[in-house]
Amino acid sequence: IKRQLNVMSAEFEVEPNKWVTVFSGHLRSSAYSTARRYMDKDASWFDGISLYKRNYEIGKRIRDYEARNVRRFIDEAHAEGKPVIVTGDLNDWCRSDCFETLMGSDLKDAWWEGGNGFGWTYFGWNLRLRLNHILYSDELELTDVEVIDTDLSDHKPLIANFKLK
C-alpha cells in the first residue's frame, strides 16, 4: 500500500498472475460543517449560502487538482493491464468535473450500474448527496452494490462486490 495524495493504492492478486489495483481515499471537502460553525447557532441554512459557496469553490479547485493526479495513477495501472477500482469519499457529486476526470472514458459508476434509488451517502446540514463513490473498469463485473445504514460517520459507506469477467 502506498500513499498518493489523499489516496491510498493497493494491488491484489485475485487469480494467479491477475492483479487488481484499488485506489481509495478522501478528496478535499467543501467543509460545509466548517461554514456552519462560523454562523450563528440559530441561523438558517439559507443564511449560510455565501459561506457554503466560498468553501465549495475552494474545495472544487483542490478536488479537481487531486482528481487529475489520481487519474495519472489510474492510467498507469491500465497501461500495465490491471483492472482498476476507485473508491472513497470523493466529496463531489456525479457529473462534476472531479468525478468526470476520475471516470474518464474507461470507468463505470457502481451505483449507476447496479444501485437502487438515489444512493445518498451524505446527510448533513439539510443536504442529501451522494459523495461516496465506487468506480470500476470494464474487466470487472458488478454483482452487488448498496449503501450501508450506519451512524458511524456523517457519511454512509457504499459497498460493492465484483468478479472478474
C-alpha positions in Angstrom: 0.0 0.0 0.0 1.4 3.4 -0.9 0.1 6.9 -0.1 -0.6 9.1 -3.2 -2.0 12.5 -2.3 -5.1 11.8 -0.2 -5.5 8.4 -1.9 -4.0 5.0 -1.0 -3.4 2.3 -3.6 -3.1 -1.4 -3.2 -2.7 -4.2 -5.6 -4.4 -7.5 -5.0 -3.7 -10.8 -6.8 -7.2 -12.1 -7.4 -6.1 -15.1 -9.5 -2.6 -16.4 -10.3 -0.8 -13.5 -12.1 -4.0 -11.5 -12.3 -3.9 -8.3 -10.3 -6.5 -5.6 -9.5 -5.4 -2.1 -8.4 -7.6 -0.4 -5.9 -7.4 3.4 -5.2 -9.2 4.5 -2.1 -9.3 7.9 -0.4 -10.7 11.1 0.7 -10.6 14.1 -1.6 -10.8 17.7 -0.4 -14.1 18.6 1.3 -16.0 21.7 0.7 -16.2 21.9 4.5 -20.0 22.5 5.0 -19.7 21.9 8.7 -16.8 24.5 8.9 -19.0 27.1 7.2 -21.8 26.2 9.7 -19.5 26.8 12.7 -19.0 30.4 11.5 -22.7 31.1 11.5 -24.9 32.0 14.5 -26.3 28.9 16.1 -29.9 29.9 15.2 -29.1 30.9 11.6 -30.9 29.1 8.8 -29.3 27.0 6.1 -30.2 29.8 3.7 -28.2 32.3 5.7 -25.0 30.3 5.0 -25.2 30.2 1.3 -22.3 32.7 0.7 -20.1 30.7 3.1 -21.0 27.4 1.5 -20.4 28.9 -1.9 -16.9 30.1 -0.9 -16.0 26.8 0.6 -17.3 24.9 -2.4 -15.2 27.0 -4.8 -12.0 26.4 -2.8 -12.7 22.7 -2.3 -13.6 22.3 -6.0 -10.2 23.7 -7.2 -8.3 21.4 -4.8 -10.5 18.3 -5.7 -10.1 18.9 -9.4 -6.3 19.0 -8.9 -6.4 15.8 -6.9 -8.5 14.1 -9.4 -6.1 14.9 -12.3 -3.3 13.4 -10.3 -5.2 10.3 -9.3 -6.2 9.9 -12.9 -2.5 9.6 -13.8 -2.2 6.6 -11.5 -5.3 5.1 -12.9 -3.9 5.4 -16.4 -0.6 3.8 -15.3 -2.4 0.8 -13.8 -4.4 0.4 -17.0 -1.2 0.6 -19.1 0.1 -2.3 -17.0 -3.1 -4.3 -17.9 -4.6 -4.2 -14.4 -8.3 -3.8 -13.7 -9.0 -0.7 -11.5 -11.4 0.2 -8.7 -11.5 3.7 -7.4 -13.5 4.2 -4.2 -13.9 6.6 -1.3 -15.3 9.9 -0.1 -14.8 11.9 -3.3 -16.6 14.8 -1.8 -18.3 15.6 -5.1 -21.4 14.5 -7.0 -21.9 12.7 -10.2 -21.2 14.7 -13.3 -18.9 17.1 -11.5 -15.5 18.0 -13.2 -13.7 16.0 -10.5 -16.0 12.9 -11.0 -15.7 13.1 -14.8 -11.9 13.3 -14.6 -11.7 10.2 -12.4 -14.2 8.3 -14.5 -12.5 9.2 -17.8 -14.0 7.1 -20.7 -13.0 3.8 -19.1 -14.6 3.5 -15.7 -18.2 2.9 -14.6 -20.0 4.1 -11.6 -21.2 1.1 -9.4 -24.3 2.9 -8.2 -25.4 3.9 -11.7 -24.8 0.3 -12.9 -26.5 -1.6 -10.1 -27.8 0.7 -7.3 -31.4 1.2 -6.4 -32.8 4.7 -5.6 -30.7 7.9 -5.0 -27.9 6.2 -3.1 -27.4 9.2 -0.7 -24.2 8.8 1.3 -24.1 12.2 3.0 -26.8 13.5 5.3 -25.7 16.8 6.9 -26.9 20.3 7.3 -30.1 19.6 5.4 -28.2 18.2 2.5 -28.7 14.9 0.8 -25.9 14.0 -1.5 -24.0 11.0 -2.9 -20.4 12.0 -2.2 -19.0 8.5 -1.8 -18.4 6.6 -5.0 -17.1 3.3 -6.4 -15.8 3.4 -9.9 -14.5 0.3 -11.7 -13.0 -0.8 -15.0 -14.7 -3.0 -17.6 -12.6 -6.1 -16.8 -14.8 -6.4 -13.6 -18.4 -7.4 -13.4 -20.5 -5.7 -10.6 -22.5 -8.3 -8.7 -23.9 -6.1 -5.9 -23.8 -2.5 -4.5 -25.5 -1.0 -1.5 -25.4 1.9 0.9 -25.0 0.7 4.5 -27.2 2.4 7.1 -25.0 3.3 10.0 -24.3 6.3 12.2 -20.5 5.8 12.5 -19.9 8.9 10.4 -21.7 11.8 8.7 -21.2 9.7 5.5 -22.8 6.3 4.8 -20.5 3.6 3.4 -21.0 2.4 -0.1 -20.1 -1.3 -0.6 -19.8 -3.2 -3.9 -18.9 -6.8 -4.9 -17.2 -7.6 -8.1 -16.0 -10.6 -10.0 -13.5 -10.8 -12.9 -15.2 -11.2 -16.3 
